[in-house]
Amino acid sequence: MSTSAALSKPVETQPDLAAVKQRQHGAWSSGDYAVVGTTLQIVGEQLCEALDLRSGARVLDVAAGNGNATLAAARRWCEVTSTDYVPALLERGRERAAAERLTIEFREADAEALPFADASFDTVTSTFGVMFTPDQDKAASELARVCKPGGKIGLANWTPQGFIGQLFKTIGRHLPPPSGVRSPALWGTKARLEEMFGRTASEIVAEPRMFVFRYRSPEHWLEIFKSYYGPTLKAFAALDAGGQVALRRDVLALLGEFNRAADGTVAVHAEYLEAVIVRR
């Protein structure tokens, strides 16, 4: 290649992951994810069954939100530590644990820099949480680091082709994501899990599962997600009036595509990948 050609070649800039994380923190701190998160409880229960959790196991729930997998593990008499980097979500988890009289340790923590020693836990979980970290490889490395050899990492992640993966894609057409940052939905593919965990895992079992969003109407779903789900709330807030109308139209069209209810309500089938990774 000539010198002039080399100089004219575009320079690929690395994304500012710290800035991306700060914006994401603002998004997840806005609204009240717990309103949406509570409806996803069945996913935490099913993940704990897939992990075959036993009483007394030391369990770490990462990016736990309002604690779906946290509560499910505690109901199985495990010793659970629940972490998130949004204090308000941890408080929601504390409220739920207190209501059920469950003993759980809640701790503020960044999924990319977990404040625990190597091999501290028998099982590490995350449901629709760690998948949103900007530095995916670093987060995966942290999950593996704190899990003991022979222990398990259990994940539930939205798939690219499923409803939420397509919602991200729809939002991205109106508000492009940060350049150079991998899509969170890649965590919902076995190929990406093998890239991130292949060196530290002796086995990766990943199966597609289906969660059904059940709401009063498409408009009700949209109002809840616009008001309480950080990414959707921030997307609408970033657009002008015309942009909001266009995004609303496209999201309602997507809901119509995935909705299996014919009575005016919402029964949207949303695919996710349930993964059980055995630590080498």
Buried (B, 14 or more C-beta within 10 A) or exposed (E): EEEEEEEEEEEEEEBBBEEBBEEBBEBBBBBBBBBBBBBBBEBBBBBBEBBEBEEEBBBBBBBBBBBBBBBBBBBBBBBBBBBBBBEBBBBBBBEBBEEEEBEBEBBEBBBBEBEBEEBBBBBBBBBBBBBBBBBBEBBBBBBBBBBBEEBBBBBBBBBBEBBBBBBBBBBEEBBEBEEEBBBBBBBBBBEBBBBBBEEBBEEBEBEEBEBBBEBEBBEEBBEBBBBBBBBBBBBBEEBEEEBBEBBBEBBBEBBEEBBEBEEEBBBBEBBBBBBBBBBB
